[in-house]
């Protein structure tokens, strides 16, 4: 998703997130709070699997901050 986002935007960097923010939808294998973030930077793909506690809005906010922080760390 991140690669395609960059391609569609004509950009060098693209980001994406996916996961289960809740309140429902979680399973034993994929619990609420499971999030994958991805940063595509100049042809390189960087993926992280994360697990966050909390409610839906908190999980979504943490995922967004985490993917932006990943980009910041990779380009600096």
C-alpha positions in Angstrom: 0.0 0.0 0.0 2.8 2.4 0.9 4.6 1.8 -2.4 1.4 2.4 -4.4 0.6 5.6 -2.4 4.0 7.0 -3.3 3.5 6.0 -7.0 0.0 7.6 -7.1 1.3 10.8 -5.6 4.5 10.9 -7.7 6.4 11.0 -4.4 9.6 9.4 -3.1 7.9 8.4 0.2 4.6 6.6 0.9 3.2 5.3 4.2 0.4 2.9 5.1 -1.2 1.4 8.2 -3.5 -1.6 8.7 -4.6 -3.5 11.6 -7.4 -4.1 14.1 -8.3 -1.0 16.1 -11.4 -2.4 17.7 -13.6 -2.3 19.5 -14.5 -5.6 17.9 -13.0 -7.8 15.2 -10.1 -9.2 17.2 -9.2 -12.8 17.4 -6.6 -14.8 19.4 -4.3 -14.7 16.4 -5.1 -11.1 15.5 -6.1 -9.2 18.7 -7.4 -5.7 18.9 -4.4 -3.4 18.9 -2.4 -5.4 16.3 -1.1 -2.8 13.8 1.3 -3.0 10.8 2.9 0.2 9.6 4.9 0.5 6.4 7.1 3.2 5.0 8.2 3.1 1.3 11.2 5.4 0.8 13.0 5.6 -2.5 12.4 2.0 -3.4 13.0 0.5 0.0 10.1 -1.0 2.0 10.2 -0.9 5.9 7.5 -2.8 7.8 6.9 -3.0 11.5 4.4 -5.1 13.5 3.1 -3.4 16.6 0.7 -4.1 19.4 -1.0 -1.3 21.2 -3.3 -1.4 24.3 -6.2 0.9 24.5 -9.3 1.9 22.8 -9.9 2.5 19.0 -9.0 6.2 18.8 -5.8 5.7 20.9 -4.7 2.7 18.7 -5.3 4.7 15.5 -3.5 7.7 16.9 -0.5 5.6 18.0 -0.3 3.9 14.6 -0.3 7.3 12.8 2.4 8.7 15.0 4.5 5.5 14.7 4.5 5.5 10.9 5.5 9.1 10.8 8.2 8.5 13.4 9.5 5.6 11.3 9.8 7.8 8.3 11.6 10.5 10.4 14.1 8.0 11.7 14.8 6.5 8.3 15.4 9.8 6.4 17.6 11.4 9.1 
